[in-house]
């Protein structure tokens, strides 16, 4: 209570392509921001090693079917989404500055382009 915490929740999810580029810029050392993933966070590491880029610059969330239950699910994309949302909110000022500089790369392949420019 003495630290006066506040609830910080984004009203809208950050643009997928922009937030991915923001995270990549952090990892490439292009921003004065850093975050670490501990070696024992194997699920998070597996996620980042296997999540794929979609043709629109976002994340391709491939569906697979469990052989036993027959239930369809997306094995990758959820952990990194949660991290993206957290990092974009926690480093809000850096993220806004990144957006203002137009730091988004165009998709390299595919037809489905975003309807809105950024």
Residue pairs with C-beta under 8 A, 6 or more apart in sequence:
8 89
9 89
10 85
10 88
10 89
13 85
14 22
14 84
14 85
14 88
14 95
15 104
15 114
15 118
16 54
16 56
16 57
16 58
16 59
17 56
17 57
17 58
17 104
17 105
17 107
17 114
17 118
18 98
18 99
18 103
18 104
18 118
19 84
19 85
19 87
19 88
19 95
20 53
20 57
20 58
20 59
20 84
21 57
21 98
21 103
21 104
21 105
22 31
22 84
22 87
22 88
22 95
22 98
22 103
23 80
23 83
23 84
23 87
25 31
25 98
25 103
26 33
26 34
26 35
26 87
31 94
31 98
32 94
33 87
33 91
33 94
35 87
37 44
37 45
37 48
39 45
43 79
44 79
44 80
44 83
47 76
47 77
47 78
47 79
47 80
48 80
50 75
50 76
51 59
51 60
51 76
51 77
51 80
52 59
52 60
52 62
52 76
53 59
53 60
53 107
54 60
54 61
54 107
54 110
54 112
55 107
55 109
55 110
55 111
55 112
56 107
56 110
56 112
56 113
56 114
57 104
57 105
57 106
57 107
57 114
59 77
59 80
59 81
60 77
61 74
61 76
61 77
62 74
62 75
62 76
63 72
63 73
63 74
64 72
64 73
64 74
64 75
65 71
65 72
65 73
66 72
66 73
87 95
88 95
99 118
102 118
104 118
107 113
